[in-house]
Protein backbone atom coordinates (compact mmCIF):
# COMPACT_ATOMS: atom_id res chain seq x y z
CA UNK A 1 0.00 0.00 0.00
CA UNK A 2 1.22 3.49 -0.85
CA UNK A 3 1.25 6.32 1.71
CA UNK A 4 1.85 10.07 1.36
CA UNK A 5 4.47 11.80 3.51
CA UNK A 6 6.03 15.28 3.81
CA UNK A 7 2.99 16.98 2.35
CA UNK A 8 3.43 20.74 2.00
CA UNK A 9 0.63 22.76 3.74
CA UNK A 10 -0.10 24.86 0.66
CA UNK A 11 0.38 22.85 -2.57
CA UNK A 12 2.08 24.27 -5.64
CA UNK A 13 1.57 23.06 -9.26
CA UNK A 14 1.02 19.28 -9.31
CA UNK A 15 3.09 18.80 -12.46
CA UNK A 16 6.20 19.87 -10.53
CA UNK A 17 5.81 16.76 -8.34
CA UNK A 18 7.10 18.64 -5.28
CA UNK A 19 3.99 18.79 -3.07
CA UNK A 20 4.65 15.54 -1.24
CA UNK A 21 6.44 12.20 -1.37
CA UNK A 22 4.78 8.89 -2.22
CA UNK A 23 6.26 5.83 -0.57
CA UNK A 24 5.35 2.29 0.35
CA UNK A 25 3.82 1.45 3.74
CA UNK A 26 6.10 -0.38 6.15
CA UNK A 27 6.21 -2.68 9.15
CA UNK A 28 8.84 -3.11 11.80
CA UNK A 29 9.72 -3.31 15.47
CA UNK A 30 11.42 -1.25 18.17
CA UNK A 31 15.21 -1.32 18.10
CA UNK A 32 18.10 -1.16 20.51
CA UNK A 33 19.00 2.13 22.16
CA UNK A 34 21.60 3.30 24.64
CA UNK A 35 20.58 6.11 27.00
CA UNK A 36 22.76 8.33 29.18
CA UNK A 37 21.00 11.09 31.13
CA UNK A 38 21.68 13.40 34.04
CA UNK A 39 18.09 12.92 35.21
CA UNK A 40 17.27 9.15 35.21
CA UNK A 41 14.02 9.65 37.11
CA UNK A 42 12.63 11.59 34.13
CA UNK A 43 12.71 8.48 31.93
CA UNK A 44 9.80 6.13 31.44
CA UNK A 45 7.91 3.93 28.98
CA UNK A 46 4.41 4.50 27.64
CA UNK A 47 2.15 2.29 25.56
CA UNK A 48 1.28 5.27 23.36
CA UNK A 49 2.01 8.98 22.97
CA UNK A 50 0.35 11.23 25.53
CA UNK A 51 0.73 14.07 23.01
CA UNK A 52 -1.76 14.10 20.14
CA UNK A 53 0.10 16.44 17.79
CA UNK A 54 0.70 17.04 14.12
CA UNK A 55 4.06 15.93 12.79
CA UNK A 56 6.04 16.98 9.74
CA UNK A 57 5.75 13.73 7.81
CA UNK A 58 1.98 13.64 8.28
CA UNK A 59 -0.88 11.51 9.58
CA UNK A 60 -0.31 8.51 7.31
CA UNK A 61 3.29 8.12 8.44
CA UNK A 62 2.32 8.63 12.10
CA UNK A 63 -0.21 5.81 11.89
CA UNK A 64 2.33 3.45 10.32
CA UNK A 65 5.08 4.41 12.81
CA UNK A 66 2.80 3.82 15.80
CA UNK A 67 2.10 0.25 14.68
CA UNK A 68 5.70 -0.48 13.74
CA UNK A 69 7.49 0.96 16.76
CA UNK A 70 5.38 -0.24 19.68
CA UNK A 71 5.95 1.48 23.04
CA UNK A 72 7.06 5.09 23.50
CA UNK A 73 10.21 6.11 25.38
CA UNK A 74 9.20 9.11 27.49
CA UNK A 75 11.43 11.82 28.93
CA UNK A 76 9.60 14.30 31.16
CA UNK A 77 11.58 17.17 32.71
CA UNK A 78 10.09 18.54 35.96
CA UNK A 79 9.37 22.24 36.38
CA UNK A 80 12.35 24.55 36.91
CA UNK A 81 14.99 21.82 36.55
CA UNK A 82 18.07 23.16 34.75
CA UNK A 83 20.68 21.86 32.30
CA UNK A 84 19.36 18.33 31.88
CA UNK A 85 21.49 16.44 29.31
CA UNK A 86 20.28 13.24 27.68
CA UNK A 87 22.02 11.32 24.89
CA UNK A 88 20.26 8.49 23.09
CA UNK A 89 22.17 6.28 20.64
CA UNK A 90 19.99 4.23 18.32
CA UNK A 91 21.32 1.15 16.54
CA UNK A 92 19.49 1.48 13.23
CA UNK A 93 18.91 -1.72 11.28
CA UNK A 94 16.40 -2.83 8.66
CA UNK A 95 12.83 -2.60 10.01
CA UNK A 96 13.73 -0.64 13.15
CA UNK A 97 11.21 2.02 14.24
CA UNK A 98 11.25 3.90 17.55
CA UNK A 99 9.01 6.46 19.25
CA UNK A 100 10.18 9.20 21.61
CA UNK A 101 8.19 11.71 23.66
CA UNK A 102 9.78 14.80 25.24
CA UNK A 103 8.06 17.04 27.78
CA UNK A 104 9.88 20.11 29.08
CA UNK A 105 8.17 21.34 32.25
CA UNK A 106 7.68 25.02 33.01
CA UNK A 107 10.91 27.06 33.25
CA UNK A 108 13.09 23.98 32.70
CA UNK A 109 16.13 23.80 30.40
CA UNK A 110 17.36 20.66 28.68
CA UNK A 111 19.22 19.23 25.71
CA UNK A 112 18.46 15.88 24.08
CA UNK A 113 20.99 14.40 21.65
CA UNK A 114 19.82 11.63 19.33
CA UNK A 115 22.46 9.75 17.32
CA UNK A 116 21.41 7.33 14.59
CA UNK A 117 24.10 4.75 13.82
CA UNK A 118 24.20 1.31 12.25
CA UNK A 119 24.17 -0.68 9.02
CA UNK A 120 20.62 -0.02 7.92
CA UNK A 121 20.02 -1.83 4.63
CA UNK A 122 16.26 -1.44 4.38
CA UNK A 123 13.72 0.99 5.82
CA UNK A 124 13.84 2.39 9.34
CA UNK A 125 12.71 5.45 11.24
CA UNK A 126 12.00 7.40 14.39
CA UNK A 127 9.10 9.62 15.41
CA UNK A 128 9.58 12.28 18.10
CA UNK A 129 6.81 14.34 19.69
CA UNK A 130 7.51 17.14 22.16
CA UNK A 131 5.90 19.77 24.36
CA UNK A 132 7.72 22.84 25.63
CA UNK A 133 5.78 24.40 28.51
CA UNK A 134 5.73 28.09 29.46
CA UNK A 135 9.19 29.54 30.00
CA UNK A 136 10.98 26.27 29.19
CA UNK A 137 13.87 25.72 26.79
CA UNK A 138 14.44 22.47 24.86
CA UNK A 139 17.27 21.81 22.42
CA UNK A 140 16.94 18.69 20.26
CA UNK A 141 20.04 17.55 18.36
CA UNK A 142 19.67 14.77 15.79
CA UNK A 143 22.68 13.26 14.02
CA UNK A 144 22.10 10.86 11.13
CA UNK A 145 25.16 8.63 10.66
CA UNK A 146 23.74 5.34 9.34
CA UNK A 147 25.50 3.67 6.43
CA UNK A 148 22.79 2.80 3.91
CA UNK A 149 19.07 2.29 3.40
CA UNK A 150 16.03 4.50 3.84
CA UNK A 151 15.65 6.52 7.03
CA UNK A 152 12.52 8.41 8.14
CA UNK A 153 12.78 11.09 10.83
CA UNK A 154 9.47 12.61 11.95
CA UNK A 155 8.97 15.42 14.49
CA UNK A 156 5.95 17.24 15.87
CA UNK A 157 5.43 19.49 18.86
CA UNK A 158 4.20 22.70 20.43
CA UNK A 159 5.77 25.57 22.36
CA UNK A 160 4.11 27.52 25.17
CA UNK A 161 4.40 31.14 26.31
CA UNK A 162 8.00 32.40 26.37
CA UNK A 163 9.13 28.87 25.52
CA UNK A 164 12.04 28.13 23.20
CA UNK A 165 12.59 25.10 20.99
CA UNK A 166 15.83 24.67 19.09
CA UNK A 167 16.22 21.89 16.50
CA UNK A 168 19.69 21.03 15.16
CA UNK A 169 19.93 18.27 12.55
CA UNK A 170 23.05 16.91 10.90
CA UNK A 171 22.74 14.44 8.01
CA UNK A 172 26.03 12.82 7.03
CA UNK A 173 24.84 9.26 6.47
CA UNK A 174 22.12 7.14 4.96
CA UNK A 175 21.16 6.73 1.33
CA UNK A 176 17.51 7.85 1.17
CA UNK A 177 16.59 10.27 3.96
CA UNK A 178 13.16 11.75 4.71
CA UNK A 179 12.97 14.44 7.39
CA UNK A 180 9.76 16.18 8.48
CA UNK A 181 9.05 18.60 11.33
CA UNK A 182 5.95 20.52 12.42
CA UNK A 183 6.35 23.07 15.22
CA UNK A 184 3.31 24.87 16.63
CA UNK A 185 4.11 28.19 18.30
CA UNK A 186 1.02 28.51 20.46
CA UNK A 187 2.14 30.67 23.37
CA UNK A 188 2.88 34.38 23.34
CA UNK A 189 6.55 35.05 22.47
CA UNK A 190 7.21 31.36 21.74
CA UNK A 191 10.35 30.78 19.65
CA UNK A 192 11.59 28.15 17.21
CA UNK A 193 15.12 27.93 15.76
CA UNK A 194 15.99 25.27 13.20
CA UNK A 195 19.45 24.49 11.81
CA UNK A 196 20.00 21.65 9.35
CA UNK A 197 23.27 20.61 7.74
CA UNK A 198 23.59 17.85 5.15
CA UNK A 199 26.12 16.34 2.79
CA UNK A 200 24.92 14.03 0.02
CA UNK A 201 26.95 12.11 -2.53
CA UNK A 202 26.57 9.44 -5.20
CA UNK A 203 22.87 8.74 -5.71
CA UNK A 204 21.82 9.80 -2.19
CA UNK A 205 18.54 11.66 -1.70
CA UNK A 206 17.03 13.90 0.97
CA UNK A 207 13.36 14.94 1.21
CA UNK A 208 12.55 17.67 3.77
CA UNK A 209 9.33 19.22 5.06
CA UNK A 210 9.69 21.90 7.77
CA UNK A 211 6.64 23.81 9.02
CA UNK A 212 6.61 26.66 11.54
CA UNK A 213 2.97 27.20 12.58
CA UNK A 214 2.29 30.56 14.28
CA UNK A 215 -0.88 31.04 16.35
CA UNK A 216 0.50 32.87 19.40
CA UNK A 217 1.23 36.60 19.46
CA UNK A 218 4.79 37.89 18.98
CA UNK A 219 6.16 34.45 18.11
CA UNK A 220 9.46 34.01 16.26
CA UNK A 221 10.87 31.39 13.90
CA UNK A 222 14.26 31.10 12.29
CA UNK A 223 14.71 28.25 9.77
CA UNK A 224 18.13 27.58 8.28
CA UNK A 225 19.29 24.77 5.98
CA UNK A 226 22.86 24.45 4.73
CA UNK A 227 24.08 21.62 2.54
CA UNK A 228 26.42 20.10 0.00
CA UNK A 229 25.36 18.05 -3.05
CA UNK A 230 27.83 15.81 -4.91
CA UNK A 231 27.65 13.24 -7.71
CA UNK A 232 24.06 12.81 -8.89
CA UNK A 233 22.46 13.24 -5.49
CA UNK A 234 19.14 15.04 -5.10
CA UNK A 235 17.43 17.12 -2.45
CA UNK A 236 13.97 18.66 -2.04
CA UNK A 237 13.44 21.24 0.70
CA UNK A 238 9.94 22.43 1.64
CA UNK A 239 10.04 25.25 4.18
CA UNK A 240 6.76 26.81 5.34
CA UNK A 241 6.11 29.68 7.74
CA UNK A 242 2.37 29.87 8.44
CA UNK A 243 1.00 33.02 10.12
CA UNK A 244 -2.53 32.44 11.43
CA UNK A 245 -5.07 35.12 12.33
CA UNK A 246 -4.35 36.37 15.83
CA UNK A 247 -0.55 35.96 15.77
CA UNK A 248 0.05 39.73 15.57
CA UNK A 249 3.62 40.87 16.00
CA UNK A 250 5.08 37.53 14.88
CA UNK A 251 8.17 37.13 12.72
CA UNK A 252 9.55 34.31 10.61
CA UNK A 253 12.75 33.96 8.58
CA UNK A 254 13.97 31.10 6.46
CA UNK A 255 17.24 30.77 4.59
CA UNK A 256 18.82 27.97 2.58
CA UNK A 257 22.38 27.75 1.36
CA UNK A 258 23.37 24.92 -0.99
CA UNK A 259 26.78 24.24 -2.52
CA UNK A 260 26.54 22.32 -5.79
CA UNK A 261 29.76 20.33 -6.24
CA UNK A 262 28.90 18.57 -9.52
CA UNK A 263 26.82 19.27 -12.62
CA UNK A 264 24.52 16.25 -12.27
CA UNK A 265 23.02 17.07 -8.85
CA UNK A 266 19.29 17.77 -8.53
CA UNK A 267 18.35 20.55 -6.11
CA UNK A 268 14.76 21.70 -5.49
CA UNK A 269 13.53 24.27 -2.99
CA UNK A 270 10.04 25.51 -2.08
CA UNK A 271 10.13 28.42 0.39
CA UNK A 272 6.56 29.33 1.44
CA UNK A 273 5.13 32.08 3.63
CA UNK A 274 1.40 31.85 4.36
CA UNK A 275 -0.27 34.88 5.92
CA UNK A 276 -3.71 35.34 7.47
CA UNK A 277 -2.61 38.18 9.77
CA UNK A 278 -1.56 41.72 8.78
CA UNK A 279 0.84 42.63 11.58
CA UNK A 280 3.57 40.06 10.86
CA UNK A 281 6.96 39.93 9.16
CA UNK A 282 8.10 37.04 6.97
CA UNK A 283 11.31 36.70 4.98
CA UNK A 284 12.92 33.98 2.91
CA UNK A 285 16.03 33.70 0.81
CA UNK A 286 18.35 31.19 -0.81
CA UNK A 287 21.94 30.95 -1.94
CA UNK A 288 22.25 28.02 -4.34
CA UNK A 289 25.03 27.27 -6.81
CA UNK A 290 28.74 26.95 -7.18
CA UNK A 291 31.40 29.15 -5.62
CA UNK A 292 31.43 32.79 -6.68
CA UNK A 293 33.98 33.47 -9.44
CA UNK A 294 35.58 36.41 -7.60
CA UNK A 295 36.05 34.34 -4.46
CA UNK A 296 37.42 31.44 -6.52
CA UNK A 297 39.91 33.77 -8.22
CA UNK A 298 41.01 35.23 -4.90
CA UNK A 299 41.61 31.84 -3.26
CA UNK A 300 43.43 30.50 -6.31
CA UNK A 301 45.69 33.54 -6.22
CA UNK A 302 46.62 32.48 -2.68
CA UNK A 303 47.85 29.12 -3.95
CA UNK A 304 44.79 26.90 -3.43
CA UNK A 305 43.61 24.44 -6.07
CA UNK A 306 39.98 24.46 -7.19
CA UNK A 307 39.42 21.02 -5.66
CA UNK A 308 40.86 22.17 -2.32
CA UNK A 309 38.68 25.28 -2.39
CA UNK A 310 35.49 23.28 -2.92
CA UNK A 311 36.41 20.81 -0.18
CA UNK A 312 37.14 23.65 2.24
CA UNK A 313 33.81 25.32 1.50
CA UNK A 314 31.93 22.00 1.79
CA UNK A 315 33.46 21.36 5.22
CA UNK A 316 32.56 24.90 6.28
CA UNK A 317 28.89 24.27 5.46
CA UNK A 318 28.73 21.31 7.83
CA UNK A 319 30.97 22.85 10.50
CA UNK A 320 28.73 25.93 10.69
CA UNK A 321 25.84 23.71 11.81
CA UNK A 322 27.99 21.68 14.20
CA UNK A 323 29.05 24.94 15.84
CA UNK A 324 25.41 25.57 16.80
CA UNK A 325 25.31 22.49 19.04
CA UNK A 326 25.40 23.76 22.66
CA UNK A 327 27.12 20.63 23.94
CA UNK A 328 30.89 20.68 23.93
CA UNK A 329 31.38 16.91 24.05
CA UNK A 330 29.20 16.30 20.99
CA UNK A 331 30.55 19.30 19.12
CA UNK A 332 34.19 18.28 19.56
CA UNK A 333 33.50 14.67 18.54
CA UNK A 334 31.83 15.76 15.31
CA UNK A 335 34.43 18.37 14.39
CA UNK A 336 37.11 15.67 14.54
N, C-alpha and C positions, 0 to 999 in steps of 0.2 A: 504494500500500500504506500502511496506517495503522500508526504506531508509538506506543508509550506512553512518555512522558517525565515527569520530576519525580514519580515514584511515592513516596508517603510510606511509611516503613518499617513502620508499624503502621496499617493501614487503619481508617477510621471507617465510618459507615453509607454504603452505596453510593448510596442515594437522594439524598444530599447532593451527589454529583458533585464531590467535593473531593479524592479519593484520588490522582488523577493527572491528566495532561493527554493527550488523544488528538490526534495531529497527523499530517499526511501525511509520508511519507518524502521525502527530498530528494537532489539531486545537485549537484555544484558543483566548484570548483577553488580552489587557493590564490590569495590576493590579494596586493596590494602592501603593503609594510610599510617603515617607516623606523625604524632602530635607532640609538640613541645610548647608549653605555655607557662606564663608566670602567674596564672590564676586557674589552677586545676579545677577548683570548685565551680567554675563557670561553665564547664563542659557537661554535656549530657546527650542522650539519644531520644529521638522522638519517632513515633510511627509515621507522622506526616508533618508537613510544614504548619506552623501556627500562623504564618503570615500568608494571607491570600492576596497576592500582588501580581501585577503585570511584570513580565520579563521581556528582555530584548529580543529573544528568539521566537517568542509568541506562544499562544495557547496550545497549539498542536504539539510543539516540542515539549512543553511543560507536562502535558498529559503522558507522553511517551517516557519522559525522564522519570516521572514519579513511579511508573510501573517497573521500569528497568532497574532503578537504583535501590528501591526498598527504603529502609529507615533513613532518618535525617540526623546528621551530626549537628548538635545545637551548641552555640557559644553565646551565653547571655552575660553581659557585663553589668554589674550592679551600679546603682546611681553613685556618681561622684568618684568612682574609682579612677585612678590615673595611671597612664603609661603601661597598660596591659599589652604584652607582646605574645603573639601566638604564631607558630610556624607549623604548617601542615604540608607534609610531603606525600604526594599521591604516586603510587606505582601504577602507571597507566598501561594497561594491556588491552587486547581485543575484547570488546564486550563489557568493559568496565564503565559503570556510571555511578556517580556519587552525588548526594545532596548535602548542602550546608546551609545552616540558618545562623545569622548574626544579629544580635540585638544589643545595641549600645544604649545603656540606661542614661537617664538625665545627667548632664554635666560630666559624663565619663569621657576618657580619652583612650584609644586603643589602636593597635596596628595588627592586622592579620596578613600573614604571608603565605600564599599558596604556591607550591612548586609542583609542576607536572613533569614527571620523569618516567622513562620506561621505553620498552620496545613495542609500542603499539603498532600492530600490523593491520588492524581492521577499523572498527568504529567505536569511539569511546567519548565520554563527556562528563561534565560537571554542571550542576545548577546551584546557584547561590542566591538566596534571598536575604535581605537585610532590612533593619529598621534603626534609624538614628533618631533618638528622642531629643527633646528640647535641650539645647545647649551642649549636646554631645559631639564628639569628633571621632570619626572612624576612617582609618586609612586601610584600603584593601589593595594588596600587591599580588599580582598573578603573573607567574613566570612559566611560559610554555617551552619545555625543553625535550619533549618526546622525539623519538627518532623518525617515525613514519606514520602512516595511517591517517584516518580522519578524526579530528578532535573538535568537539562542540563545547563551547563555554558560554553559559547563559546566566545573566544577572538581572535581578529586579529588586527595587527597594524604594523606600520613602525616607524623607528627611524632615524633621520637625523644626520648630521655631529656633532660630539661631544655631541650628545644627550644621555640621560640616561633614561632607562625604568626599573623600579623595580616592580615585581609582587609578592605579598605575599598572599597566599591562605591558609585558615584554614577550614578544613572540620570536623565538630564535630556533624553533624546532617544529616538527610535524610536517606533513605533506599537504593536507587539505584541512585548513582551519576555518571554523565558523565561530565568530564572536558576536554576541548580542548583549546590550545592556539598556535597561529602562530605569531612569531615576526620576522619581516624583518629588518635586520640591513643594511640599505642602505648607510648611510653616513660614511665618514671616522671617525674612532675612536668612532663609536656608540657602546653603551653598553646595555646589557640586563642581569639582575639578577632575578632569579626565586627561591622562597622559598615556598614549600608546606608542610603543616603538616596535617595529617589525623588520625582519630581513628575510626575504624570500629568494630562492634560487631554483635552477632547474625548471621543473614543471609544477612547482609549489603553487598553492592558491590560498587566498585569504578573503573571506566574506564577512563584512562588518556592518552592524546596525546599532548605532548609538542614539538614544533619545533622551533629551533633557526636557521634562514635562513641568512647566511652571504654573502653579495655581496660587501659591502664597505671594503676598506683597513683598516687594523689594528683594526678591530672590536673585541669585547670581549663578551663572554656569560658565565654565571655561573648558572647552573641548579641544584637545590637541592630539594630532596623529602625525607621527614622523617615521618614514620608512625607506627601505632600499629594495629595489626590484632588480633581479639579475636573470640571465638566461631567457626562458620564455614563461616566466612566472606571471601570475595575474592576481590583481587585487581589486575589490569593489568596496568602497567606503560610503555608507549612508550615514549622514550626520544630521539630526533634526533637533532644532530648538523650537519648542511649542509654547507660545505665550497664550494662556487662557484668560478669558474675561475675569477681571478681579485681581490680576497679578500686577497691579500698577507699581511703577518704579523698578521693575525687574530688568535685568540685563543678561544677555547671553552672547558669548563669542565662540567661534569655532575656526580652527586653522589647521590646514594639512600641508605637510611638506614631504615631497616624495622625490627621491633621487633615482633616476632611471639609468641603470648601468649598461644596458644592452638595448639594441634596436627592436628585439622581438618580444619585449615585455608588454603586458596588457594592463593598463591602469585606468580605472573608472572611479569617478567621485560624484556624489550627489549631496551637496550642501543645501539644507532646507531650513528656512525660518518661517514658521506659521504664527500668525498674529491675529488675536481676537481682542486685543486690548491696546488702546492708543498710547498710554504713557509707559512705553517700554523701549529698550534699545537692543537691537540685534545686529551682529556683524559676522561676516564669514569671509574667508580668504583662502587661497591655495598657492603654493609654490611647487610646481611640478615640472620636471625636465632634467636636463643634464647640467653640468657645471657651467656657470657663466663664463663666456669667452675671455673677458677682462681678467677675471680671477684666475682662470687657467693660464693665461699668458704670464701673469705676475708670478705664480708659483713655479712655472717652468723656468722663468728667468732666475729663480733662486735655486735652480739645480734639481728640481723634482721631476720625475718622469710622469707621464699622464696616468699610467697605471697606479703609481704610488699616490698621486693626488686623489684619484677616485676612491682608493682604499681608505685613505685618511678621512675623506669626507663621509664615507659609508660608516666608518667606526664612530665618527662624531655624532651621526644621527642617533645611533643606539645609545652611546654614552650619555647624551643629553637627557634621555629618559631615565637611565639608571641613576643619574645624579639627583633625580627627583625623589628617590626612595629614601624616606627618613629613618633608615635603619642601617647603621654603619656596617654591621656584620654582613648583611645581604649585599649592600652596595659594593663593598670591597671584594667579595667573592665573585661578583659578576664582572667587575672591571678587570679582574685578572684574566 
